[in-house]
Amino acid sequence: MSFFSRSAARRAALVVAGTVALTAGLALPALAHVSINPGTAEKGGFTKAAFRVPNERDNASTTKIVVEFPTDHPLPFVSVRPVPGWKVEVTEGKLPAPVKSKYGEITEAVTKITWSGGKIEPHQFQEFEVSMGSLPEDTDQLTFPTTQTYSNDEVVKWADAPKADGSEAEHPVPTLKLVAPAAGSDEHGASSPAAATPAVAMPARDEHAAGSAAAESDGTARLLAGAGLLVGLAGVATGAVALRRRGTPQA
């Protein structure tokens, strides 16, 4: 390799390494935040979302998570998926003022969910799944202030709103953005029967016909093999006769 080739290779390697380091540096802060996933859901419908909690400390474990639910836009139905090793407590409370919904007037709703008793070790994360709805139609987002407690008694509150300049806060509040429902979907986010794509039925395979075809194919293969053998033998015989004639002395 020439000097110029080695120099170009080194420069290319440095550029790649710098790009990877920069990308990793930009991605790490986003991965370290408590977030709700997926981050969007349809207005008026139900959604299954997971609160993703990473452990940001090298010398302590996360031992408790408290997620506060909105009371200005209460959710009539909330259920949780059990997480092995964690205890869950769903707290309901009376709302500051009754809220009207498609299911009638709501005076009580889930105000917070607490997970405790488990551990999220350093360099690990855990997801806590919740099914909830119906989602409000008169707002574009729901926020879920979250408190994270560590084994060393450190408490981190994830409740900061975005900064005035639009940049991300140090401890951003987990936010679920609400969008208009897709055409043809119901409140559970599924397509209506009229909008559903018709299923295409695959023709059933006739086992007897398949067996017959296989047998026929096998018979054909044997016939061809036999014919090939005969042709080969005939060729050998012809060659032997020719050699014999060539070796016979002339009278």
CYANA upper distance limits for C-alpha pairs under 8 A (distance plus 0.5 A):
  1 MET  CA      5 SER  CA      6.58
  1 MET  CA      6 ARG  CA      6.98
  2 SER  CA      6 ARG  CA      6.78
  3 PHE  CA      7 SER  CA      6.64
  4 PHE  CA      8 ALA  CA      6.59
  5 SER  CA      9 ALA  CA      6.63
  6 ARG  CA     10 ARG  CA      6.72
  7 SER  CA     11 ARG  CA      6.78
  8 ALA  CA     12 ALA  CA      6.67
  9 ALA  CA     13 ALA  CA      6.68
 10 ARG  CA     14 LEU  CA      6.73
 11 ARG  CA     15 VAL  CA      6.74
 12 ALA  CA     16 VAL  CA      6.74
 13 ALA  CA     17 ALA  CA      6.61
 14 LEU  CA     18 GLY  CA      6.54
 15 VAL  CA     19 THR  CA      6.64
 16 VAL  CA     20 VAL  CA      6.70
 17 ALA  CA     21 ALA  CA      6.67
 18 GLY  CA     22 LEU  CA      6.59
 19 THR  CA     23 THR  CA      6.59
 20 VAL  CA     24 ALA  CA      6.59
 21 ALA  CA     25 GLY  CA      6.56
 22 LEU  CA     26 LEU  CA      6.74
 23 THR  CA     27 ALA  CA      6.66
 24 ALA  CA     28 LEU  CA      6.57
 25 GLY  CA     29 PRO  CA      8.05
 26 LEU  CA     30 ALA  CA      8.16
 27 ALA  CA     31 LEU  CA      6.88
 28 LEU  CA     32 ALA  CA      6.72
 29 PRO  CA     33 HIS  CA      7.26
 31 LEU  CA     54 PRO  CA      8.18
 32 ALA  CA     54 PRO  CA      6.29
 32 ALA  CA     55 ASN  CA      8.03
 32 ALA  CA     56 GLU  CA      6.94
 33 HIS  CA     53 VAL  CA      7.75
 33 HIS  CA     54 PRO  CA      7.34
 33 HIS  CA    171 HIS  CA      7.70
 33 HIS  CA    172 PRO  CA      7.94
 34 VAL  CA     51 PHE  CA      7.54
 34 VAL  CA     52 ARG  CA      6.16
 34 VAL  CA     53 VAL  CA      5.35
 34 VAL  CA     54 PRO  CA      7.02
 34 VAL  CA    146 THR  CA      8.38
 34 VAL  CA    158 TRP  CA      7.66
 34 VAL  CA    172 PRO  CA      8.46
 34 VAL  CA    173 VAL  CA      8.33
 34 VAL  CA    174 PRO  CA      6.94
 35 SER  CA     39 GLY  CA      8.44
 35 SER  CA     51 PHE  CA      6.25
 35 SER  CA     52 ARG  CA      5.84
 35 SER  CA     53 VAL  CA      7.46
 35 SER  CA    173 VAL  CA      8.23
 35 SER  CA    174 PRO  CA      5.30
 35 SER  CA    175 THR  CA      7.75
 36 ILE  CA     49 ALA  CA      6.97
 36 ILE  CA     50 ALA  CA      6.06
 36 ILE  CA     51 PHE  CA      5.04
 36 ILE  CA     52 ARG  CA      6.55
 36 ILE  CA    174 PRO  CA      6.24
 36 ILE  CA    175 THR  CA      7.08
 36 ILE  CA    176 LEU  CA      7.18
 37 ASN  CA     49 ALA  CA      5.96
 37 ASN  CA     50 ALA  CA      5.69
 37 ASN  CA     51 PHE  CA      6.95
 37 ASN  CA     52 ARG  CA      7.53
 38 PRO  CA     49 ALA  CA      6.49
 38 PRO  CA     50 ALA  CA      7.75
 38 PRO  CA    176 LEU  CA      8.45
 39 GLY  CA    175 THR  CA      7.37
 39 GLY  CA    176 LEU  CA      5.52
 39 GLY  CA    177 LYS  CA      6.59
 40 THR  CA    176 LEU  CA      6.00
 40 THR  CA    177 LYS  CA      5.13
 40 THR  CA    178 LEU  CA      6.21
 40 THR  CA    179 VAL  CA      7.52
 41 ALA  CA     45 GLY  CA      8.27
 41 ALA  CA     46 PHE  CA      8.45
 41 ALA  CA     47 THR  CA      6.92
 41 ALA  CA    176 LEU  CA      7.62
 41 ALA  CA    177 LYS  CA      6.94
 41 ALA  CA    178 LEU  CA      5.64
 41 ALA  CA    179 VAL  CA      6.68
 42 GLU  CA     46 PHE  CA      8.13
 42 GLU  CA     47 THR  CA      8.38
 42 GLU  CA    135 LEU  CA      7.95
 42 GLU  CA    178 LEU  CA      5.99
 42 GLU  CA    179 VAL  CA      5.44
 42 GLU  CA    180 ALA  CA      6.17
 42 GLU  CA    181 PRO  CA      5.43
 42 GLU  CA    182 ALA  CA      8.23
 42 GLU  CA    189 GLY  CA      7.74
 43 LYS  CA    134 SER  CA      8.48
 43 LYS  CA    135 LEU  CA      5.95
 43 LYS  CA    136 PRO  CA      6.33
 43 LYS  CA    137 GLU  CA      5.45
 43 LYS  CA    178 LEU  CA      6.01
 43 LYS  CA    179 VAL  CA      6.21
 43 LYS  CA    180 ALA  CA      6.16
 43 LYS  CA    181 PRO  CA      6.55
 44 GLY  CA    133 GLY  CA      8.08
 44 GLY  CA    134 SER  CA      5.93
 44 GLY  CA    135 LEU  CA      5.22
 44 GLY  CA    136 PRO  CA      5.96
 44 GLY  CA    137 GLU  CA      5.89
 44 GLY  CA    181 PRO  CA      8.21
 44 GLY  CA    187 GLU  CA      6.51
 45 GLY  CA    133 GLY  CA      6.62
 45 GLY  CA    134 SER  CA      5.50
 45 GLY  CA    135 LEU  CA      5.91
 45 GLY  CA    181 PRO  CA      8.39
 45 GLY  CA    186 ASP  CA      7.74
 45 GLY  CA    187 GLU  CA      4.40
 45 GLY  CA    188 HIS  CA      5.68
 45 GLY  CA    189 GLY  CA      6.68
 46 PHE  CA    131 SER  CA      7.77
 46 PHE  CA    132 MET  CA      6.17
 46 PHE  CA    133 GLY  CA      4.82
 46 PHE  CA    134 SER  CA      5.58
 46 PHE  CA    135 LEU  CA      6.71
 46 PHE  CA    187 GLU  CA      6.67
 46 PHE  CA    188 HIS  CA      5.42
 46 PHE  CA    189 GLY  CA      7.26
 47 THR  CA    131 SER  CA      6.28
 47 THR  CA    132 MET  CA      6.18
 47 THR  CA    133 GLY  CA      7.04
 47 THR  CA    188 HIS  CA      7.65
 47 THR  CA    189 GLY  CA      8.10
 48 LYS  CA    129 GLU  CA      7.47
 48 LYS  CA    130 VAL  CA      6.22
 48 LYS  CA    131 SER  CA      4.81
 48 LYS  CA    132 MET  CA      7.00
 49 ALA  CA    129 GLU  CA      6.15
 49 ALA  CA    130 VAL  CA      6.00
 49 ALA  CA    131 SER  CA      6.91
 50 ALA  CA    127 GLU  CA      6.12
 50 ALA  CA    128 PHE  CA      5.66
 50 ALA  CA    129 GLU  CA      4.59
 50 ALA  CA    130 VAL  CA      6.59
 51 PHE  CA    127 GLU  CA      5.95
 51 PHE  CA    128 PHE  CA      5.57
 51 PHE  CA    129 GLU  CA      6.83
 51 PHE  CA    130 VAL  CA      8.42
 52 ARG  CA    125 PHE  CA      7.45
 52 ARG  CA    126 GLN  CA      6.38
 52 ARG  CA    127 GLU  CA      4.92
 52 ARG  CA    128 PHE  CA      7.06
 53 VAL  CA    125 PHE  CA      5.92
 53 VAL  CA    126 GLN  CA      5.87
 53 VAL  CA    127 GLU  CA      6.69
 54 PRO  CA    120 ILE  CA      8.07
 54 PRO  CA    123 HIS  CA      8.00
 54 PRO  CA    124 GLN  CA      6.54
 54 PRO  CA    125 PHE  CA      4.49
 54 PRO  CA    126 GLN  CA      6.98
 55 ASN  CA     61 SER  CA      7.26
 55 ASN  CA     62 THR  CA      6.62
 55 ASN  CA    120 ILE  CA      6.67
 55 ASN  CA    121 GLU  CA      6.99
 55 ASN  CA    122 PRO  CA      5.99
 55 ASN  CA    123 HIS  CA      6.63
 55 ASN  CA    124 GLN  CA      6.36
 55 ASN  CA    125 PHE  CA      6.39
 56 GLU  CA    122 PRO  CA      7.30
 56 GLU  CA    123 HIS  CA      7.65
 57 ARG  CA     61 SER  CA      7.66
 57 ARG  CA    122 PRO  CA      6.41
 57 ARG  CA    123 HIS  CA      8.40
 58 ASP  CA    122 PRO  CA      5.72
 58 ASP  CA    123 HIS  CA      7.90
 59 ASN  CA    122 PRO  CA      7.62
 60 ALA  CA    121 GLU  CA      7.69
 60 ALA  CA    122 PRO  CA      7.26
 60 ALA  CA    150 TYR  CA      6.60
 60 ALA  CA    151 SER  CA      6.00
 60 ALA  CA    152 ASN  CA      6.58
 61 SER  CA    119 LYS  CA      6.41
 61 SER  CA    120 ILE  CA      5.87
 61 SER  CA    121 GLU  CA      5.23
 61 SER  CA    122 PRO  CA      6.64
 61 SER  CA    150 TYR  CA      5.91
 61 SER  CA    151 SER  CA      5.76
 61 SER  CA    152 ASN  CA      8.35
 62 THR  CA    118 GLY  CA      8.49
 62 THR  CA    119 LYS  CA      6.01
 62 THR  CA    120 ILE  CA      5.38
 62 THR  CA    121 GLU  CA      7.19
 62 THR  CA    148 GLN  CA      7.44
 62 THR  CA    149 THR  CA      6.32
 62 THR  CA    150 TYR  CA      4.82
 62 THR  CA    151 SER  CA      6.60
 63 THR  CA    116 SER  CA      6.44
 63 THR  CA    117 GLY  CA      6.75
 63 THR  CA    118 GLY  CA      6.15
 63 THR  CA    119 LYS  CA      5.45
 63 THR  CA    120 ILE  CA      7.22
 63 THR  CA    148 GLN  CA      8.43
 63 THR  CA    149 THR  CA      6.44
 63 THR  CA    150 TYR  CA      6.01
 63 THR  CA    151 SER  CA      6.43
 64 LYS  CA    114 THR  CA      7.82
 64 LYS  CA    115 TRP  CA      6.21
 64 LYS  CA    116 SER  CA      4.96
 64 LYS  CA    117 GLY  CA      7.49
 64 LYS  CA    118 GLY  CA      7.94
 64 LYS  CA    119 LYS  CA      8.47
 64 LYS  CA    148 GLN  CA      6.54
 64 LYS  CA    149 THR  CA      5.58
 64 LYS  CA    150 TYR  CA      7.55
 65 ILE  CA    114 THR  CA      6.25
 65 ILE  CA    115 TRP  CA      5.67
 65 ILE  CA    116 SER  CA      7.02
 65 ILE  CA    146 THR  CA      7.53
 65 ILE  CA    147 THR  CA      6.26
 65 ILE  CA    148 GLN  CA      5.44
 65 ILE  CA    149 THR  CA      6.97
 66 VAL  CA    112 LYS  CA      7.31
 66 VAL  CA    113 ILE  CA      6.26
 66 VAL  CA    114 THR  CA      4.94
 66 VAL  CA    115 TRP  CA      6.94
 66 VAL  CA    146 THR  CA      6.07
 66 VAL  CA    147 THR  CA      5.60
 66 VAL  CA    148 GLN  CA      7.29
 67 VAL  CA    112 LYS  CA      5.93
 67 VAL  CA    113 ILE  CA      5.80
 67 VAL  CA    114 THR  CA      6.98
 67 VAL  CA    144 PHE  CA      6.64
 67 VAL  CA    145 PRO  CA      6.52
 67 VAL  CA    146 THR  CA      5.00
 67 VAL  CA    147 THR  CA      7.11
 68 GLU  CA    111 THR  CA      6.36
 68 GLU  CA    112 LYS  CA      4.74
 68 GLU  CA    113 ILE  CA      7.13
 68 GLU  CA    144 PHE  CA      5.85
 68 GLU  CA    145 PRO  CA      5.87
 68 GLU  CA    146 THR  CA      6.70
 69 PHE  CA     74 PRO  CA      7.96
 69 PHE  CA    110 VAL  CA      7.13
 69 PHE  CA    111 THR  CA      5.36
 69 PHE  CA    112 LYS  CA      5.81
 69 PHE  CA    113 ILE  CA      8.39
 69 PHE  CA    143 THR  CA      8.04
 69 PHE  CA    144 PHE  CA      6.01
 69 PHE  CA    145 PRO  CA      8.05
 70 PRO  CA     74 PRO  CA      6.18
 70 PRO  CA     75 LEU  CA      8.38
 70 PRO  CA    111 THR  CA      7.33
 70 PRO  CA    142 LEU  CA      7.48
 70 PRO  CA    143 THR  CA      7.28
 70 PRO  CA    144 PHE  CA      7.25
 71 THR  CA     95 LEU  CA      6.81
 71 THR  CA     96 PRO  CA      8.16
 71 THR  CA    109 ALA  CA      8.18
 71 THR  CA    111 THR  CA      7.25
 72 ASP  CA     99 VAL  CA      8.35
 73 HIS  CA     99 VAL  CA      8.17
 73 HIS  CA    136 PRO  CA      6.99
 73 HIS  CA    142 LEU  CA      8.36
 74 PRO  CA     99 VAL  CA      8.10
 74 PRO  CA    106 ILE  CA      8.33
 74 PRO  CA    109 ALA  CA      6.60
 74 PRO  CA    110 VAL  CA      7.95
 75 LEU  CA    109 ALA  CA      7.01
 75 LEU  CA    110 VAL  CA      7.62
 75 LEU  CA    132 MET  CA      7.19
 75 LEU  CA    133 GLY  CA      6.01
 75 LEU  CA    134 SER  CA      6.74
 75 LEU  CA    135 LEU  CA      7.07
 75 LEU  CA    136 PRO  CA      8.36
 76 PRO  CA    106 ILE  CA      7.87
 76 PRO  CA    109 ALA  CA      6.67
 76 PRO  CA    110 VAL  CA      8.33
 76 PRO  CA    132 MET  CA      8.35
 76 PRO  CA    133 GLY  CA      6.79
 76 PRO  CA    134 SER  CA      7.09
 77 PHE  CA    131 SER  CA      8.44
 77 PHE  CA    132 MET  CA      6.00
 77 PHE  CA    133 GLY  CA      5.87
 77 PHE  CA    134 SER  CA      7.38
 78 VAL  CA    110 VAL  CA      7.63
 78 VAL  CA    130 VAL  CA      7.49
 78 VAL  CA    131 SER  CA      6.21
 78 VAL  CA    132 MET  CA      4.93
 78 VAL  CA    133 GLY  CA      7.24
 79 SER  CA    130 VAL  CA      6.29
 79 SER  CA    131 SER  CA      5.74
 79 SER  CA    132 MET  CA      7.03
 80 VAL  CA    128 PHE  CA      8.42
 80 VAL  CA    129 GLU  CA      6.53
 80 VAL  CA    130 VAL  CA      5.01
 80 VAL  CA    131 SER  CA      6.72
 81 ARG  CA    128 PHE  CA      7.83
 81 ARG  CA    129 GLU  CA      6.04
 81 ARG  CA    130 VAL  CA      6.76
 82 PRO  CA     86 TRP  CA      8.15
 82 PRO  CA     88 VAL  CA      8.03
 83 VAL  CA     87 LYS  CA      8.20
 83 VAL  CA    128 PHE  CA      7.46
 85 GLY  CA    117 GLY  CA      7.33
 85 GLY  CA    118 GLY  CA      5.71
 86 TRP  CA    115 TRP  CA      6.69
 86 TRP  CA    116 SER  CA      6.06
 86 TRP  CA    117 GLY  CA      5.64
 86 TRP  CA    118 GLY  CA      5.17
 87 LYS  CA    115 TRP  CA      6.06
 87 LYS  CA    116 SER  CA      5.79
 87 LYS  CA    117 GLY  CA      6.36
 87 LYS  CA    118 GLY  CA      8.03
 88 VAL  CA    113 ILE  CA      7.57
 88 VAL  CA    114 THR  CA      6.09
 88 VAL  CA    115 TRP  CA      5.08
 88 VAL  CA    116 SER  CA      7.11
 89 GLU  CA    113 ILE  CA      6.23
 89 GLU  CA    114 THR  CA      5.62
 89 GLU  CA    115 TRP  CA      7.10
 90 VAL  CA    110 VAL  CA      7.42
 90 VAL  CA    112 LYS  CA      6.79
 90 VAL  CA    113 ILE  CA      5.12
 90 VAL  CA    114 THR  CA      7.05
 91 THR  CA    110 VAL  CA      6.22
 91 THR  CA    111 THR  CA      6.38
 91 THR  CA    112 LYS  CA      5.85
 91 THR  CA    113 ILE  CA      6.55
 92 GLU  CA    108 GLU  CA      7.19
 92 GLU  CA    109 ALA  CA      5.81
 92 GLU  CA    110 VAL  CA      4.67
 92 GLU  CA    111 THR  CA      5.89
 92 GLU  CA    112 LYS  CA      7.67
 93 GLY  CA    108 GLU  CA      5.93
 93 GLY  CA    109 ALA  CA      6.33
 93 GLY  CA    110 VAL  CA      6.88
 93 GLY  CA    111 THR  CA      6.55
 94 LYS  CA    107 THR  CA      6.34
 94 LYS  CA    108 GLU  CA      4.84
 94 LYS  CA    109 ALA  CA      7.23
 95 LEU  CA    106 ILE  CA      8.50
 95 LEU  CA    107 THR  CA      5.96
 95 LEU  CA    108 GLU  CA      5.92
 95 LEU  CA    109 ALA  CA      7.47
 97 ALA  CA    107 THR  CA      7.43
 98 PRO  CA    105 GLU  CA      6.77
 98 PRO  CA    106 ILE  CA      5.98
 98 PRO  CA    107 THR  CA      5.22
 99 VAL  CA    105 GLU  CA      6.06
 99 VAL  CA    106 ILE  CA      5.55
 99 VAL  CA    107 THR  CA      7.13
100 LYS  CA    104 GLY  CA      6.27
100 LYS  CA    105 GLU  CA      4.89
100 LYS  CA    106 ILE  CA      6.58
101 SER  CA    105 GLU  CA      6.49
101 SER  CA    106 ILE  CA      7.52
120 ILE  CA    124 GLN  CA      6.55
120 ILE  CA    125 PHE  CA      6.61
120 ILE  CA    126 GLN  CA      7.10
121 GLU  CA    125 PHE  CA      8.19
134 SER  CA    187 GLU  CA      7.97
139 THR  CA    178 LEU  CA      7.76
140 ASP  CA    177 LYS  CA      6.42
140 ASP  CA    178 LEU  CA      5.30
140 ASP  CA    179 VAL  CA      7.21
141 GLN  CA    175 THR  CA      7.23
141 GLN  CA    176 LEU  CA      5.98
141 GLN  CA    177 LYS  CA      4.77
141 GLN  CA    178 LEU  CA      5.63
142 LEU  CA    175 THR  CA      6.27
142 LEU  CA    176 LEU  CA      5.65
142 LEU  CA    177 LYS  CA      7.02
142 LEU  CA    178 LEU  CA      8.09
143 THR  CA    173 VAL  CA      6.99
143 THR  CA    174 PRO  CA      6.39
143 THR  CA    175 THR  CA      5.01
143 THR  CA    176 LEU  CA      6.81
144 PHE  CA    159 ALA  CA      8.21
144 PHE  CA    173 VAL  CA      6.91
144 PHE  CA    174 PRO  CA      5.92
144 PHE  CA    175 THR  CA      6.80
145 PRO  CA    157 LYS  CA      7.90
145 PRO  CA    158 TRP  CA      6.22
145 PRO  CA    159 ALA  CA      5.20
145 PRO  CA    173 VAL  CA      5.92
145 PRO  CA    174 PRO  CA      6.97
146 THR  CA    157 LYS  CA      6.50
146 THR  CA    158 TRP  CA      5.53
146 THR  CA    159 ALA  CA      7.02
146 THR  CA    173 VAL  CA      7.59
146 THR  CA    174 PRO  CA      7.86
147 THR  CA    155 VAL  CA      7.41
147 THR  CA    156 VAL  CA      6.30
147 THR  CA    157 LYS  CA      5.08
147 THR  CA    158 TRP  CA      6.56
148 GLN  CA    155 VAL  CA      6.21
148 GLN  CA    156 VAL  CA      5.62
148 GLN  CA    157 LYS  CA      6.87
148 GLN  CA    158 TRP  CA      8.22
149 THR  CA    153 ASP  CA      6.88
149 THR  CA    154 GLU  CA      6.35
149 THR  CA    155 VAL  CA      5.05
149 THR  CA    156 VAL  CA      6.96
150 TYR  CA    154 GLU  CA      5.72
150 TYR  CA    155 VAL  CA      6.90
157 LYS  CA    171 HIS  CA      7.53
158 TRP  CA    171 HIS  CA      5.35
158 TRP  CA    172 PRO  CA      6.12
158 TRP  CA    173 VAL  CA      5.47
158 TRP  CA    174 PRO  CA      7.74
159 ALA  CA    171 HIS  CA      6.85
159 ALA  CA    172 PRO  CA      6.21
159 ALA  CA    173 VAL  CA      4.58
159 ALA  CA    174 PRO  CA      7.98
160 ASP  CA    169 ALA  CA      6.50
160 ASP  CA    170 GLU  CA      7.74
160 ASP  CA    171 HIS  CA      5.98
160 ASP  CA    172 PRO  CA      5.09
160 ASP  CA    173 VAL  CA      5.74
161 ALA  CA    169 ALA  CA      7.09
161 ALA  CA    172 PRO  CA      6.49
161 ALA  CA    173 VAL  CA      6.78
162 PRO  CA    166 GLY  CA      6.48
162 PRO  CA    167 SER  CA      6.75
162 PRO  CA    168 GLU  CA      5.81
162 PRO  CA    169 ALA  CA      5.90
162 PRO  CA    172 PRO  CA      7.33
163 LYS  CA    167 SER  CA      5.95
163 LYS  CA    168 GLU  CA      6.71
163 LYS  CA    169 ALA  CA      6.46
168 GLU  CA    172 PRO  CA      7.23
181 PRO  CA    185 SER  CA      7.28
181 PRO  CA    189 GLY  CA      8.31
184 GLY  CA    191 SER  CA      5.98
184 GLY  CA    192 SER  CA      5.94
184 GLY  CA    194 ALA  CA      8.22
184 GLY  CA    195 ALA  CA      6.18
185 SER  CA    189 GLY  CA      5.93
185 SER  CA    190 ALA  CA      5.61
185 SER  CA    191 SER  CA      4.74
185 SER  CA    192 SER  CA      6.02
186 ASP  CA    190 ALA  CA      6.05
186 ASP  CA    191 SER  CA      6.76
186 ASP  CA    192 SER  CA      6.66
191 SER  CA    195 ALA  CA      6.55
191 SER  CA    196 ALA  CA      6.29
192 SER  CA    196 ALA  CA      6.57
205 ARG  CA    210 ALA  CA      7.93
206 ASP  CA    210 ALA  CA      6.50
207 GLU  CA    211 GLY  CA      6.50
208 HIS  CA    212 SER  CA      6.60
209 ALA  CA    213 ALA  CA      6.53
210 ALA  CA    214 ALA  CA      6.60
211 GLY  CA    215 ALA  CA      6.59
212 SER  CA    216 GLU  CA      6.49
213 ALA  CA    217 SER  CA      6.50
214 ALA  CA    218 ASP  CA      6.56
215 ALA  CA    219 GLY  CA      6.59
216 GLU  CA    220 THR  CA      6.64
217 SER  CA    221 ALA  CA      6.69
218 ASP  CA    222 ARG  CA      6.78
219 GLY  CA    223 LEU  CA      6.67
220 THR  CA    224 LEU  CA      6.67
221 ALA  CA    225 ALA  CA      6.61
222 ARG  CA    226 GLY  CA      6.59
223 LEU  CA    227 ALA  CA      6.65
224 LEU  CA    228 GLY  CA      6.57
225 ALA  CA    229 LEU  CA      6.69
226 GLY  CA    230 LEU  CA      6.78
227 ALA  CA    231 VAL  CA      6.70
228 GLY  CA    232 GLY  CA      6.61
229 LEU  CA    233 LEU  CA      6.67
230 LEU  CA    234 ALA  CA      6.56
231 VAL  CA    235 GLY  CA      6.66
232 GLY  CA    236 VAL  CA      6.81
233 LEU  CA    237 ALA  CA      6.66
234 ALA  CA    238 THR  CA      6.57
235 GLY  CA    239 GLY  CA      6.63
236 VAL  CA    240 ALA  CA      6.70
237 ALA  CA    241 VAL  CA      6.74
238 THR  CA    242 ALA  CA      6.68
239 GLY  CA    243 LEU  CA      6.69
240 ALA  CA    244 ARG  CA      6.62
241 VAL  CA    245 ARG  CA      6.64
242 ALA  CA    246 ARG  CA      6.64
243 LEU  CA    247 GLY  CA      6.60
244 ARG  CA    248 THR  CA      6.75
